[in-house]
Amino acid sequence: MLFNPYELKNTVLRNRIVMAPMTRSMSPGGVPTQAVIDYYERRAKAEVGLIITEGIEAVSYTHLTLPTSDLV
């Protein structure tokens, strides 16, 4: 069952193996590098059914204008 295809509406996965997101901090300044592309390409070639990519930090400078008490 784990290696059988899985279908949900219009989404078809080759199997039920899911790679969880991992924070690897390989996107300096929030921009993925070639190393990130290579990393996920290697995982995709390993035939993982679904890859959830790492998050990147979205920097917001609006918090710098708020009083400290509003950050709680």
C-alpha positions, -999 to +999 in steps of 0.1 A: +000+000+000+029+024+008+043+021-027+010+022-045+000+054-064-023+077-044-050+100-060-070+128-044-091+148-068-067+161-095-035+152-076-018+119-083+012+108-063+035+080-074+034+065-039+026+075-003+061+084+008+062+120+019+093+140+027+086+164+055+099+200+053+133+205+069+147+239+078+182+238+062+189+275+060+203+272+024+184+303+011+204+333+022+183+365+020+152+343+013+164+334-022+169+297-030+204+289-043+215+263-068+224+241-038+187+241-028+176+232-064+202+204-064+191+191-030+154+188-040+162+174-074+181+145-058+151+138-036+128+139-065+150+114-084+147+091-054+110+088-063+095+104-031+058+107-037+055+142-022+081+167-012+072+195+011+099+221+007+116+241+035+102+275+044+121+307+038+120+337+060+099+366+048+114+396+065+090+424+075+103+457+086+069+469+097+075+456+132+104+480+137+079+510+137+056+495+164+061+503+201+077+473+220+044+467+240+026+459+207+049+430+200+036+409+228 
